[in-house]
Amino acid sequence: MKILWFSNCVISEAKPTSTGTWLFTMAKSLVEQGIELYNITQSSSVKDIEESSDFLAGQWILPVYKLKDGLPNKYHIKKIQEIVLQVTPDIIHIWGMENYWGLLSARGYIKGKILLEIQGIKFSCVEAFAGGLSIKEQLQCFKFKEFLVPSISIFGKQNEYKRWGDFEKEMLVSHSIISTQSKWVRAWIKPYISGNAEVVSTKISVRDEFLEDKIWCYPENKPISLMCVASCISYKGIHIAIRALALLKKTYPNIILKIAGNFLSNRPFYRISGYMLYLKELINELGLRDNVKFLGSLNASEIVEESCNCHAMIHPSFVESYSLALAESMAIGVPSVISYAGAMTELAENSVSGLFYKSDDFHQCAALISSLIENPELSNNISKNAILVGRERNNPFNVVRRQIEIYRKILC
């Protein structure tokens, strides 16, 4: 079986620490099952098309092209078409709608048996984009960098998501086989897909490091710490976690919140996003300078190590089509305090395998965290339940087996 991926991840033995981290696990497992796998992706670090293989049958890394009406120019499209003709795949698997890949097939530039995989949905993020920040607070995020480039401000990015949403809807209506990972996603795409479209359900693999022997246990006699894995964008709700931390500090003066992700917090101020500067100001205003640590981008092993030494994970996002961070924290059993948002309620059950709070309610978030700190029995019970659910649902063997079933069904 010959499969060509269009993805947003360079697949190599040098595992990524951010976008598409789980795709490496999926790719490796498919190759081990005898799939002849190819990948087309893009990277801002290349100036021209680069070809590699690593463990794949073939991989092409494209530059980040300037887009017009959602697509690169005809010359670059022709180059992509030539790669597809060279591979002659049995199935073309398009991972996500965040990029222009799905428009290539929607507008007839690439043809064949095509599976459109839904990951994030930008038009679903528009209303929640500000993450509950007031207009005044959003304006406080408009700093030097946003003054120079207004399109990167919260207002500008929100409009960008809205505009790209029109392309996402074009992709949805133009594909006949669509794959999703959650009921929440299926609810959002239902009004925009063709009545004849077949929607199949799949899951996401957690990375191998989250299925090894190291699992969380209540950190007795250790400094109280919390963990959050996220990206530096307002709808991820980091400001809610920080406000909850301020309440917790009144009881636990030395509590630490560790934030993993590409926040670029140590750059000169003129190179830092306005939202990141707002977070720094909020941390100073609330007297939390010694209580928040930005860890930067971590690999899987580093996340496991940090997570297993904390008392709880916080997942404060205002919108999530799945949440790999939650799936992976459940796989190692870290008790999680989770926002009622998007598909996260499908991953964990309230008071059984996680604790849920209303997205903007940092008081409840803080109270739930405190209950985990104060009650080791509750923490351990949630941990055990999370491991049972997470390791079964997100086990790479089960996920890949399901993916191969889908491929075979498409070829029938």
N, C-alpha and C positions, 0 to 999 in steps of 0.2 A: 504494500500500500504506500503510495507516494503522496505526501501531504506538504503543501506549501503554506506556511504561516505568513501573514502580515501582522507584525506586532510592534509594540513600542519599546522593546527590550532587546539589547544585544545579548544573544545567548552564548555564553562562554564559560569555561571553567572558573574564570574570575567572576564569581557571583556578584550581582549588583546589590547595592544596599538600599535602593529606593524603588523606582518604578519597575513593576513586573518581577519582583523578587521571586514569586512563586512559579513563574513561567520556566525558570531554569529546572526546577524539580519536575514539572510536567514534561518538558522536552527530554530530559535525561531518561525518564521512565518510559516514554514512548519509543525512544531509540532502543532501549533495552528489550522492548517487546517486538522489535523487528520492523518498526515503522521507518520508512525512508523519509526523513524530515528535513525540510528546507525552511529558511527564515529570511524575510525581507523586513528591514527595520531602518531606523534613521538615527543619526547622532550629530550634534553640533560640533563634534571634534573632528569630523572628516570634511574635506573640501571637494572630494569627488567620490564616486561609487567605489567602495572597497569590498573585495570578496575574501571570505575566509571560510573555514569549515569547522575547526575545533572537533567536537564530537558529532556535529550535524553533517548531513550529506552536502550541504552548501548553505552559505549565508551571505547576503548582500547588505551592506550598511550604506544607506544613502545620506547625503547632506540634508540639512533642514532647508527645504526649498521655500522660497517666497510663494505664497498662494494668492490666486485670484479666483474669486467665486468658488473658493474651497479647494482648488486643485493647483498643482504646479503647472508650468507651461507645457505646451505640446511636445517639445523636445524631451523633457524629463519624463513625461508620461510614456513616450515611445521607448525610452530606456527601460522603464518598468515592464512594459509589455514584452520587450525582448527577453527579459529574465523569465517571465512567466512561460513564454514559448520554449525557452531553453529547458525549463524544468518539466513541462507538460504534466502537471500534477493531476492526481485523481480527484483531489479535493483542495479547494482554497479555503483556508480558515482565517477569517479576519477577526483579530482580537481587539474589540473595543471600537467605539465611535468617536473617541477623543481626537483621532487623526483623520486624514483624508482617505484612508484605505477603502472605507466603505463607499465613498463617492466614486471611486474608480469602477467598482462593479455596478453601482446604482446607475451610472451614466454610460455603461456598456463598454468601457475601455478594457476591462478584463472580464472574461467569461468562463463558464464551466459550472461545476457543482460547487456552490459557494455557501459556506456557513458563516453567518454574522454573529459573533459573540458579543453580548452586551456586558460591559463592565460598568464604568461610571456613566451617568447620563447628565450632561451639563445642563439641559433645560430643567431638570429636576432640582438643581442647586440654586436656581435664580432667586426664588422667594426666600430661601434660607441663607443666602450668600453672606449677609452681614453677621450671621451668628448671634442675633439678638442685640447687637450693638445699636444704641440710639443714633439718630442723625448727628448729634453733637459728638458722640464717640467716634463715629465714622469720619467726621471731619478732623478729629484729633489724629487719625491715621494718615492724613494727607500731609506728608512731610516733603523734604527737599527733593527726594527722588521722584515723588508723585507730581511735584510742581514741574519738574523737567519733562516727565513722561506721564501725563494724566491717565493714559490707558492702563497703567499698572495699578492705579488706585482701586479701592474697593468698588467705587462706582464704575470705573472703567472696566474692571474685570467682570463685574456683574453684567454689564452690557455685552461684553465679549461672549460670555456664556450664553446669553440670550440669543445673540446672532448665530452662534454655532449651533444652537438648538434647532434652528431651521434646517441646517444640513443633517443633523441627527434624524430629524423626522423624515427627510428625503431618503436617508439610508434605510430607515425602518420600513417605509411603504414599498421600497424597491426590492426587498429581499424575501425569498420564499422559505428559507430555513434560518431560524433565529434561536440562539441558545442563551439561556439566562441562569443565574445562580440563586435567585430569590423570588419569592412571591411578590415582594415589594416592587422589584423591577418589572415583573410581568404586569402588575397593575398600572405602572406608569407608561408602558409601551403599548398597552392594549388599544387605546384610541387611535394609534398611528400606524398599525400594521395592516397589511392586506388581509381580507377575510379568508383567503386561501393559504396564508402563511402557516407553516408548522413551527410551533414553539417547543423546544426541547429543554429539559432541565439537566444541569450539570453542577458540579461543585468545584471548589478551589483546593489545591494541595497546599498544606503548610510545608515549610522547608524542613529538610531532614533533621536539622539541629533541634527542632522543637518536638521530635519524636524519639530522641535518644533518652538515656537513662536519667538525666538530671531533671527532676521535677521540684516544684515549689513545696516548701513546708514552712509552717509559721516561724518567723524569725525571732526566736526567743533571745532576749538580752542583747538585741541589736538596736542601733538608732532607728527611729521611726522614719521610714521613707516611702514615697509613692513614685509610681512610674507612669509615664505617658509617652506613647509613640505616635507621632502625627506629623503633618506638614504645616508650613507657616502660611496658613490662609484662614481668613476669618471664620468661615463656616465650620472649621475643625474645633472651634470652641475652647482654645487654650486659655482664653481670658476667664472662662467659667472655672476651669481647674485652678487658676491662680486666685480667683476670688474665694473659692472654697478653701484653698490653702490658708488664706488670711484668717478665716474663722477657726480653722484647726490649730493655728499657731497659738491661739489664746490658751488652749489646753496642753498643746505639745510644742513648747517654744523652739525646740531644735529640729522639728520636722523638716524633711527635705523632699522637694518635688524634682524628680529627674525627668527631663524632657529630651527624648531622642528624635532626631529629624534634622533636615537640612535647613536650619533657621539662620545660618550665617550671622550669628549674633556678634561675632568678634570683628566684623569688617568696620572700616571707617563709616561714620554716621551717614555720609552721602551715598553709600552703596548698600545701606540696609533698607529693607522695605518699611513703609510707614506703619504697617501692622506690627512688625517686630519692634520698632521704636515705641509704639504705643504699649506693647507688652512690657518693655523695659521701664517705661514711665509708671505703669500700673504697679509693677513690682516695687519700685522705689516708693511710690505713694503709700502702698500698703505695708511698708517696712519689711519686705521679704528678700532683700538683697542677699542675705546669707542662707536663704531657704530654697532658692531655685537654682538648679544647675542645668545648663544647656549642654547636652552630651555630643551634639553633632550627629552625623549619619553613622550608624553602627551596623556591623554585619550581624548575621543571625546568631552566631555564638556569643557575641558581645551583648545582644539584647537578652538572650537567655540568662547570661551571668548577672546582668543588672536586675532583671525582673525577678529572679529567684532570691534576691537579697532585699526585696521591698515587701511592704505589708499589703499593698493593693495596687492594682492598675486602674487608671482612670481613662475612660473612652468618652470624651465630652462632645463629640461631633454633633452638628445639627442636621446632617443629612449623610446617609451611607447606603450605597447600593449593596454592600456586603460587609466589609471591614475585616481585612486580613489580620490586622493588629489584634482584634478581639479573638479571632479564630486561633491565632498562635498563642496568645496568652492563656486561653482555655486549654490548649494542648499540653502546656506545662503546669497547669493548675493554679495560676496566680488568680486569687479572688479579684473579680472585676466589678467596678462601679460604672454603670453604663447609662448613657443618655437614651431615652425613648426616642429613637430616630431611625428612620429608614428600615433597613433589613436587620438591624442588630437584635431586634426582638425575636427574630427567627433563629438566631444562633444560640442564645442563652434564654433560660426560663427564670423569671423573676423569683428571688428568694430560694431558688434551687441551685442554679449554676451561675448566677450572677445577681447583682442588685441594681435595679433601675431607678432613675430619677428623671423628672421632667427637664427637658434640655436647658432651659434658662434658670433653673432653680438651684443656684449654688449652695443655698442653705441646706437643702435636702441632700445634695451631693456630699457636703461635708459631714452631715449626720450619718450617712451610710458608711462613709469611710471610717468614721469614729467607731461605728458598731463593729467593723471588722478588726480594728486595732484592739478594741476592748474585749472582744469575744473570740478567742482562738478556736473554740469549738465550732462556731458559725463559719469562721474562715476556712477551717479544715473540711467541713462538710461541703461548702461551695466548691472548694478546690477539687475534692474527689469527684463530685458530680460533673464539674467542668471537664476534667480529664476523660471521664467515661464517654461523654458526648463528643468532645472535640477530637479525640484520637480516632474514633470510629468515623465520624463525618468527614474529616479532612485528611484521612490517611491517603498518601499518594497512590497506593495500590488500588484502593477502591475508586479514587477519582479517575485514574488512568483507565481502569477497566470500563468505567462508564463512558469515558471519552472515546475509547475504541468501539464500544457498542454503537455510539452515535455515528462515528465514521462509517461503520459497516452498514448501518441502516440507510445512510445517505447514498451509498453505492448500490444498494439493492434495486 
